[in-house]
Amino acid sequence: MQTYEQINAGFNRQMLGGQQDRVKFLRRILTRLKNPDQRFKIIHIAGTNGKGSTGTMLEQGLQNAGYRVGYFSSPALVDDREQIKVNDHLISKKDFAMTYQKITERLPIDLSPDDITIFEWWTLIMLQYFADQKVDWAVIECGLGGQDDATNIINAPFISVITHVAFDHTRILGPTITQIAQAKAGIIKNGTKQVFLAPHQEKDTLTIIKAKAHQQRVGLTQADAQSIVDGKAILKVNHKIYKVPFNLLGTFQSENLGTVVSVFNFLFQRRLVTSWQPLLSTLATVKIAGRMQKIADHPSIILDGAHNPDAAKQLTETISKFPRNKVIMVLGFLADKNISQMVKIYQQMADKIIITTPDHPTRALDVSELKSALPQAIIADNPRKGLVVAKKIAEPNDLIIVTGSFYTIKDIEASLDEK
């Protein structure tokens, strides 16, 4: 049997996400596996920004309620196996290899493992592994879009969630908010119990999601944002108010929190959770790597994977409320992103900018190309060296932000694990 390392290194790394026939193609394989996705309840999450925060809070809340919970999210920051977890434990290398072997033995005779791309493989392995692990719930994030995403091979999930919809992946999903919203709405299926939509959406997004939910005969709830004041969440639910410590930074978390509260209330009403305590406990302790992640003080250093203009605006809005002297930014982008808009947003906030090349073999924007947009910026060979430069020029009361892509902060996350 091949090892995990051999299998993962040998995957077909083509990006075929967004091609309409891929979901149908993958469903053939899922049928051969006897539909492992139908052995547990699924919360399927699409959206441009907020999937990770929303998914993590839901996954942790369900765990605290006593359930065995699988979680599928991407991208990984240090170890690819972070994408598949059961009750916070990464899939073991042995289980990954065994699950891969099980699936290859059941492939249709006209298919080979190379016909399946890397994200498609991870999706298939995740579904089979969760079934083998006998999870009660699986929280599954879309990788890209929704309608044609590999995760959309699942049968009707118990709950669908659509977080904030904004511009990203426009080359694949389309250049308008309407087309992007239509892609996200593709996860809404007849048989799903309820669809939850994050607060503060564009009018066109709301129209499209409402129409799709109506067409599929699924109830729709648009969440209300919840309040976060001085590190405390103030939850208003069913004419009650709960005040609890909230462990996540970012003003934008009020929207994600609102979505999570709406979903949890639905579960509470259906007696799938018996009290609010599991969620309240979650909010006080939840941590999400790479989302407003503070890794040092004096100077403060924050890692954030903001990788589109909407996320960049949310990041700068949060930073504007931080007590600090100067803002020093370490930036690195993928080449297929809206870089000009993000650069404009960050230039308005940063006192000093260091530019670097993210840790991605094919999609990284080389720092030499970024230099023309930011001629005054300091160049660093890689994100780790960029942070070293930032720390050298920073005063104790300054704020250092590393952002632009999850692949920019990936190198630094790995260095934290090495300590």
C-alpha positions in Angstrom: 0.0 0.0 0.0 1.2 3.5 -0.8 2.1 5.9 2.0 0.2 9.1 2.7 3.2 11.1 1.4 3.4 9.1 -1.9 -0.4 9.5 -2.5 -0.5 13.2 -1.8 2.5 14.0 -3.8 1.1 12.0 -6.8 -2.3 13.7 -7.0 -3.4 15.3 -10.2 -3.0 19.0 -9.4 -5.1 20.5 -12.2 -7.8 23.0 -11.2 -11.0 21.7 -12.7 -13.3 23.3 -10.1 -16.1 25.2 -11.7 -16.5 22.7 -14.6 -20.1 21.7 -14.8 -19.6 18.0 -15.6 -17.2 17.3 -12.6 -19.9 17.0 -10.0 -21.8 14.5 -12.1 -18.6 12.7 -12.7 -17.8 12.5 -9.0 -21.3 11.3 -8.1 -20.7 8.2 -10.2 -17.8 7.4 -7.8 -19.9 8.3 -4.7 -22.6 5.8 -5.9 -19.9 3.1 -6.1 -19.0 3.9 -2.5 -22.7 3.4 -1.5 -23.2 7.1 -0.7 -21.2 7.6 2.5 -22.5 11.1 2.7 -25.9 9.8 3.7 -24.7 8.2 6.9 -24.5 11.5 8.9 -26.1 14.9 9.0 -24.3 17.6 7.0 -24.0 21.4 7.4 -22.8 22.6 3.9 -21.2 26.0 3.8 -20.7 28.3 0.8 -19.8 31.9 0.6 -16.9 34.3 -0.3 -15.8 35.3 3.2 -16.6 33.9 6.7 -16.8 30.2 5.9 -13.9 29.3 8.2 -15.1 31.3 11.2 -18.7 30.2 10.8 -17.7 26.5 10.2 -15.4 26.5 13.2 -17.9 27.9 15.6 -20.6 25.5 14.4 -18.2 22.5 14.6 -17.0 23.4 18.1 -20.6 24.1 19.3 -21.8 20.7 18.1 -18.8 19.0 19.7 -19.5 20.8 23.0 -23.1 19.5 22.7 -21.7 15.9 22.8 -21.7 15.0 19.1 -18.9 13.4 17.1 -18.2 15.9 14.4 -16.3 15.8 11.2 -14.9 19.1 9.7 -13.7 19.7 6.2 -12.1 23.0 5.4 -9.4 24.5 3.1 -6.8 25.6 2.6 -4.5 23.9 5.1 -1.9 26.2 6.7 0.8 23.8 7.9 -0.2 20.2 7.2 -2.6 19.2 4.4 -4.3 16.8 6.8 -5.8 19.8 8.6 -8.5 19.8 6.0 -10.0 16.6 7.4 -10.7 16.4 11.2 -12.9 14.5 13.5 -13.4 16.0 16.9 -10.3 18.2 16.3 -8.1 15.3 15.4 -6.4 15.3 12.0 -7.0 12.3 9.8 -4.0 10.0 10.5 -1.6 9.2 7.6 -2.5 5.6 7.9 -6.3 6.2 7.8 -5.7 8.6 4.8 -3.8 5.9 2.9 -6.3 3.1 3.8 -9.3 5.3 2.8 -7.6 6.2 -0.5 -7.0 2.5 -1.2 -10.6 1.6 -0.4 -11.8 4.2 -2.9 -9.4 3.2 -5.7 -10.6 -0.4 -5.4 -14.2 0.8 -6.0 -13.6 3.2 -8.9 -15.6 2.5 -12.1 -13.5 0.3 -14.5 -13.1 3.1 -17.0 -11.5 5.5 -14.4 -8.0 5.7 -13.0 -6.9 7.6 -9.9 -5.3 10.2 -12.2 -8.7 11.1 -13.6 -9.5 12.7 -10.2 -7.9 16.0 -9.2 -6.4 16.7 -5.8 -9.3 18.6 -4.3 -11.8 16.0 -5.6 -9.7 13.2 -4.0 -9.7 15.0 -0.7 -13.4 15.4 -0.9 -14.0 11.8 -1.6 -11.6 10.7 1.1 -13.3 13.0 3.6 -16.8 11.7 3.0 -15.7 8.0 3.2 -13.6 8.7 6.3 -16.4 10.5 8.1 -18.7 7.6 7.4 -16.1 5.1 8.6 -15.5 7.2 11.7 -19.3 7.1 12.4 -19.6 10.9 12.8 -23.0 12.3 13.9 -22.4 15.6 12.0 -20.1 16.9 9.3 -19.5 20.6 8.7 -18.3 20.8 5.1 -17.0 24.0 3.5 -17.0 24.5 -0.2 -13.6 24.9 -1.8 -14.7 27.3 -4.6 -18.2 28.5 -5.5 -20.9 26.0 -4.7 -22.8 24.7 -7.7 -19.8 23.1 -9.4 -17.6 22.6 -6.3 -16.5 19.0 -5.6 -18.3 19.1 -2.2 -21.6 19.6 -4.0 -21.6 15.9 -4.8 -23.4 15.3 -1.5 -27.1 14.5 -1.3 -29.3 17.2 0.3 -27.5 18.3 3.4 -29.4 18.8 6.7 -28.6 22.5 6.6 -27.1 24.8 4.0 -25.3 28.0 5.0 -24.3 30.9 2.8 -21.9 33.4 4.4 -21.1 36.8 3.0 -21.1 36.9 -0.8 -18.6 39.2 -2.5 -16.2 39.4 -5.5 -13.6 36.6 -5.6 -12.6 33.8 -8.2 -14.3 36.0 -10.8 -12.5 34.2 -13.7 -14.2 31.0 -12.7 -17.5 32.1 -11.1 -18.1 35.2 -13.3 -17.5 38.9 -13.1 -20.8 40.0 -11.5 -22.2 39.5 -8.0 -25.3 37.9 -9.6 -23.2 35.2 -11.2 -21.2 34.6 -8.0 -24.5 34.4 -5.9 -25.9 31.9 -8.4 -22.9 29.7 -7.9 -23.2 29.9 -4.1 -27.0 29.2 -4.3 -26.2 25.9 -6.1 -25.7 24.2 -2.8 -29.4 24.7 -2.0 -31.2 21.3 -2.6 -34.7 20.0 -2.2 -34.8 17.9 1.0 -32.6 20.3 3.0 -34.3 21.3 6.2 -33.3 25.0 6.2 -31.0 27.5 4.4 -29.3 30.2 6.5 -27.9 33.4 4.9 -25.5 35.7 6.6 -26.5 39.3 7.3 -25.9 42.3 5.1 -26.0 40.9 1.6 -26.2 42.7 -1.7 -29.8 43.1 -2.9 -29.1 40.9 -6.0 -27.6 38.2 -3.8 -30.7 38.1 -1.6 -33.0 37.9 -4.6 -31.1 35.0 -6.1 -30.9 33.0 -2.8 -34.6 33.6 -2.1 -35.5 32.4 -5.6 -33.4 29.3 -5.3 -34.7 28.4 -1.9 -38.3 28.8 -3.1 -37.6 26.7 -6.2 -36.1 23.9 -4.1 -38.9 24.2 -1.5 -36.5 24.9 1.4 -37.1 27.4 4.1 -34.8 30.4 4.2 -33.6 32.4 7.3 -31.5 35.5 6.9 -29.5 36.0 10.1 -29.2 39.2 12.1 -25.8 40.4 13.1 -25.0 40.0 16.8 -23.2 42.5 18.9 -19.5 42.3 20.0 -18.4 44.9 22.5 -15.1 45.0 24.4 -14.3 41.3 23.8 -17.8 40.1 24.7 -20.6 38.7 22.5 -24.0 40.0 23.4 -26.5 37.5 21.9 -30.1 38.3 21.6 -32.1 35.1 21.1 -35.8 34.3 21.8 -36.3 37.4 23.9 -33.2 36.5 26.0 -29.8 38.2 26.2 -26.6 36.3 26.8 -23.3 38.1 27.5 -20.2 35.9 27.1 -16.5 36.4 26.4 -15.7 36.1 22.7 -12.3 34.9 21.7 -12.2 36.0 18.1 -10.9 39.4 16.9 -12.6 41.4 14.1 -15.6 43.6 13.8 -16.8 41.4 10.8 -17.2 38.5 13.3 -20.6 40.0 14.3 -22.0 38.8 11.0 -20.5 35.3 11.3 -21.7 35.1 14.9 -25.2 36.1 13.8 -25.3 33.2 11.3 -24.0 30.7 13.9 -26.6 31.8 16.4 -29.4 31.4 13.8 -28.3 27.9 13.0 -27.9 27.0 16.6 -31.4 28.4 17.4 -32.8 26.1 14.7 -31.1 23.1 16.2 -32.3 24.2 19.7 -35.9 24.5 18.4 -35.7 21.0 17.0 -34.2 19.6 20.2 -31.0 18.6 18.5 -29.2 20.6 21.1 -30.8 21.0 24.5 -29.3 24.2 25.8 -27.3 27.2 24.7 -24.3 26.4 26.9 -22.4 24.4 24.3 -22.3 27.5 22.0 -21.6 29.9 24.8 -18.6 27.8 25.9 -17.4 27.7 22.3 -17.4 31.5 21.9 -15.1 31.9 25.0 -12.5 29.5 23.7 -12.7 29.3 19.9 -9.5 29.8 17.9 -9.0 30.0 14.2 -5.5 30.0 12.7 -5.0 32.6 10.1 -8.0 34.7 10.8 -7.1 37.8 12.8 -4.6 35.6 14.7 -2.5 37.5 17.2 0.9 35.8 17.6 2.9 38.4 19.5 2.8 41.6 21.5 5.2 44.6 21.6 4.9 44.9 18.7 1.6 43.3 18.1 1.8 40.8 15.2 -1.4 39.6 13.5 -1.8 37.0 10.7 -4.9 37.2 8.5 -5.6 35.4 5.3 -7.7 38.2 3.7 -7.4 37.5 0.0 -10.0 39.6 -1.8 -11.1 43.3 -1.6 -14.1 42.6 0.7 -11.9 40.8 3.2 -9.3 43.5 2.9 -11.9 46.1 3.8 -13.0 44.1 6.8 -9.4 43.7 7.9 -8.7 47.5 7.7 -11.9 48.3 9.4 -10.9 46.1 12.4 -7.3 47.5 12.4 -8.6 51.1 12.5 -10.1 50.3 16.0 -6.8 48.9 17.4 -4.7 51.1 19.7 -1.3 51.4 17.9 1.3 53.8 16.6 2.4 52.8 13.0 1.0 50.0 10.9 3.5 47.8 9.1 2.2 45.4 6.5 3.8 42.3 5.0 1.9 41.6 1.8 1.9 38.7 -0.7 -0.8 37.8 -3.2 -1.8 35.1 -5.6 -1.7 36.2 -9.2 -5.3 35.4 -10.0 -6.7 37.8 -7.3 -7.9 41.5 -7.6 -4.6 42.8 -6.5 -5.0 46.5 -7.6 -8.0 47.0 -5.4 -6.4 45.3 -2.4 -3.3 47.4 -2.8 -5.3 50.6 -2.8 -7.1 49.5 0.4 -3.9 48.6 2.2 -2.0 51.7 1.1 -4.6 53.8 2.9 -3.9 52.0 6.2 -0.2 51.1 6.1 2.7 53.4 7.2 5.2 50.9 5.8 4.8 48.0 3.4 7.0 45.0 2.9 6.2 42.8 -0.2 7.0 39.1 -0.7 6.1 36.0 -2.7 3.5 33.6 -1.2 4.2 29.9 -0.7 2.4 28.5 -3.8 4.1 26.7 -6.6 2.0 27.9 -9.5 -0.4 30.7 -8.5 1.9 33.0 -6.5 2.4 36.6 -7.8 6.2 37.1 -7.9 7.3 40.0 -5.8 9.0 41.6 -8.8 5.6 42.1 -10.4 4.1 43.6 -7.3 6.9 46.1 -7.0 5.5 48.2 -9.9 2.3 48.7 -7.9 4.2 49.5 -4.7 7.4 51.2 -5.7 8.2 52.4 -2.1 7.8 48.9 -0.6 10.6 46.9 0.9 11.2 43.5 -0.9 11.6 40.3 1.1 12.4 36.9 -0.5 9.7 35.0 1.4 7.0 35.8 4.1 9.2 34.6 6.9 12.0 37.0 5.9 9.3 39.7 5.4 8.2 39.3 9.1 11.9 39.5 10.2 12.3 42.8 8.4 9.0 44.1 9.8 10.1 43.3 13.4 13.4 45.1 12.8 11.8 48.4 11.8 8.9 48.2 14.3 8.6 50.1 17.6 7.0 48.3 20.6 3.7 50.2 20.1 3.5 49.4 16.3 1.2 46.9 14.7 2.5 44.3 12.2 0.0 42.7 9.8 0.9 39.8 7.6 -1.8 39.3 4.9 -2.8 39.1 1.2 -3.3 35.3 1.1 -3.5 32.2 3.3 -0.4 31.1 1.3 1.4 34.2 2.6 0.8 33.4 6.2 1.3 29.6 5.7 5.1 29.9 5.9 4.9 31.8 9.2 2.3 29.4 10.7 4.8 26.6 9.9 7.6 28.5 11.7 5.3 28.8 14.8 4.8 25.0 14.8 8.6 24.6 14.7 9.1 26.5 18.0 
